[in-house]
Amino acid sequence: MAIAILLPVAAGFLVLAVRNYYVRNIIVIATAIVLIANSILLSLRGPFTYTPGGFDWGLLITILDYAILIFYLYVGISLRNWLVLIFALTQILPLAYFEFVMKAHIEVAPAFVVDHLALVMTMVISIIGSLICIFALRYMYDHEHHANIEKSRQSRFLFWLVLFLGAMNGLVFANNLVWLYFFWEVTTLCSFQLISHDRTKEAIHNAARAVWMNSTGGTAFILAIIYLYATQGGSSALSVQSLISGGIQSSVAVLPIALLCYTGFTKAAQMPFQSWLLGAMVAPTPVSALLHSSTMVKAGVYLVLRLAPAYAGTYLSVIIAIAGAFTFFATSALAISQSTGKRVLAYSTIANLGLIIACAGINTPLSIAAAILLIIFHAISKGLLFLCAGTIEHQIWSRDIEDMEGLAAKAPLTTLITAVGILSMFLPPFGMLLGKWIALEAAYTVPLAAVLFVLASTLTIVFWTKWLGRLLQVLPKIERPFEKLSLSYSVPLWTLLAGIFVVGIGVGPIYQNFLRAATNDVISGNQIIALGLNNLILTTPSFMQRDILGLFPVWPLYLILIVALLLPLLLIGLKPTELRPVYMCGEQTGGTDTDEWLAEADRKTKFQLGGYYYQSTLGEKRVNPWANAIAILLLVIMLGCGVIVI
Amino acid sequence: MRGDRYMMIKQFLFVLVTLVGAPIVGGLLFGIDRKITARMQGRYGPPIIQPFYDFFKLLGKEHIAVSKLQFVWIYGYLVFMIASLIFLVMKSDFLLLVFLLGFAGVCLVLGGFSTKSPYAHFGANRELMQILAYEPVLLLLAIAIYAQNGSFLISEIFIQDKPLLFTLWPLFLAVLYVLTIKMRKSPFDISTSHHGHQEIVKGVTTEYSGPYFALFHLAEWYEIILLLGIISLFWTNPLWVGILIALAAFLLELLIDNITARMTVGWMVRLSWSVGLILGIINIAYIYYTKGVS
């Protein structure tokens, strides 16, 4: 376990020190391989708990906490960004109060509890995150060459990227809330450094926004810690396990739970906090890939999901379901109006996180299982799509969907992979749809959420199909040889592509052997504590005995997919004599593969096609005020739930 | 064991009969459509089996290619349409059926997008808006069925004594409206139509010709049977009442087709997202109100 957290930190510093491109690559690749192997070994070993000893780790963490917060103060002052400053102060002052005035003595044993959910998360983080780091090696090289940057800052970039993985692993393992808070802050710090990496005005501005929005979450986190410490009698309350075990009098514990959920919402960029994640798009694409697939936002949904048993059966749970479903709906609608590829991806991420959070809020065994499946499938597909977006960007040097017009002609291989990635986001038999299908079945207890799911998933079809359509447009031609991709690009791309199919087709056995245990761990936090924390034997009763897939015929559906699309793709061959130009009322000029026609006064004109973006009905300017107002209202109700219960 | 095998063989034969029978009945329905429409317009009209003549003639025509992907997607359209029909006759999961139907629709749209043809693009964009208009209604129907029966399974509908129509009549109205959209008949002959319209030529199918256009027709025949099958789910005990209702709905569509003019895409989506969804939501709310949540 120490490897999962500390190796990335060590490798990060090593990478920072090494200036040679090739040596650095070897270090990153080796780290990636060790991390992947380590996460698999951990999962094979099963759940365990751990408390590091021999050194006052708590002190180190406290010092680093202050270091990070003081750094935010510095950022706030140097950028004259008062929001960053204010929300750094709202964290540092309560923290100081907590430690010096309340003289909190924190002793949480065990400090780390690694259950099946944490193992699932560390697999996602280590495997997908590592692949993205490998992709970043070449990407940053190209990126700096294209921008003609004199002094290479790749080392620094890779440092934060690799460090991020360590912090995320720590976050999902931590049981001690104070440590969890520390890892939480480290991920915020990493995201700030990575978003602002390009040092443009926009990048720094957006990075600062990411910090202050997440700092409001951090503030809520500290308040929750203080409240728990003060009302629940000391440090024994500051453990994730005791929170979810219901060992605390639940009526009093609702407020801190609501605060922690708020923290999760900020990190998962739920409405009205979506703007920080959208702003984060200015960063180099590997950062987006990492933030969206395996780290950062997944920390937000992890926390909400983790706490699910703590708010089960309360109004808070219903509100969380509705707030998540609303985000799913509103951001899916907003995605239709976006013409930048990465912004479409970003909105889709926020939408799917909303869906996952809604599943946590629905809070039945079925919906929790759906949430875990969605986390995994979303990480794979979205990781792949962001890497595709990065690859496309380095082929056409643009992020605009309109510039991707006809990419199938220029870069058929990239288009093919992107097309599979896009289809895997919203169509059967792929995993995302499987998750949605389960979620819809689970949603019957919260009918409003079910209706929002339906509307949102329809909107999802529209924006994905629209984008894919822009890529496919080609002129009649026979040969389209695949383009060559650098290994650093193609290995992560192919691995993730294979992952979609392997996990998708094998979802039945994977669920039975691995995810069912994770679902049970989420639902039954109290069972673990009853058995004694230090001796974590998972004999928890299985709530999820039924076969999750029910009547979702995975294999036959993949067979249909092969018959429907793969076989025609491989078997249909065109002969040159069959080629004809498209119908242009007989006004074409030249051969079959020209796109010129005789416009008015017989002038030769290229005809041009464009996508629809429905700006007047679904543009951000029009939708945002309403959607944000509703989202803020839901947040107020959510926190209100916590207060009123007291 | 023996009984199981007997059931399996029976089900397999049933699927086989559907695969062969559906396009025949579907083609005949389109023939009847042309005949009745002609009579309404004071014409004599083609023979009822004209669609089959057209189909085989198209099959014999030479291949003309504008792009390879276009052909891939039309196969996808056909196969997913057949798959959803099989889901229906096997009385499987209704929600999944709707998702598969959605995939079929997406294939048709992408087929239109994978050429550089302005008319195909017009059609594809409009077809996508049609999906936006009808998909939520069908999904809401799935949720309403779940609320009513506690399951998405079509076989569960067949067990119930009381027809769905009694409790789901608002959604029945909305589904009639979906039928008009899916049949691409006036006022919704927007993405393509059975008669050429100048500004879109043949819309999303403009660039299909010969055998591949025949595939599109084949898929349409499966589609009409699928849709009428969904409508007949509203009255499954006895099933012949449901089938009569579906046929009546079909005739109603012909009448509507002949007495209305085509409308715009925006109008369609707005109508569907206001009237259609409100009908669906009120319907679901009512079921929850009467049955209680969970």
Interface residues (C-beta under 8 A of the other chain):
Chain A: G406 A408 L427 P428 L433 W437 L440 E441 Y444 T445 P447 A450 V451 V454 L455 S457 T458 L459 I461 V462 T465 K466 L468 G469 R470 L472 Q473 V474 L475 P476 G550 L551 F552 P553 I560 V563 A564 L565 L567 P568 L569 I572 L574 K575 E578 L579 R580 P581 V582 Y583 M584 D595 F607 L609 Y612
Chain B: E62 H63 I64 A65 V66 S67 K68 L69 F71 V72 W73 Y75 G76 L78 V79 F80 A83 S92 D93 L95 L96 F99 L100 G102 F103 V106 C107 V109 L110 G112 F113 S114 T115 K116 S117 P118 Y119 A120 H121 A124 N125 L128 M129 I131 L132 E135 P136 L139 L140 A142 I143 Y146 A147 F152 L153 V201 T206 E207 L277 I281 I284 A285 Y288 V293 S294
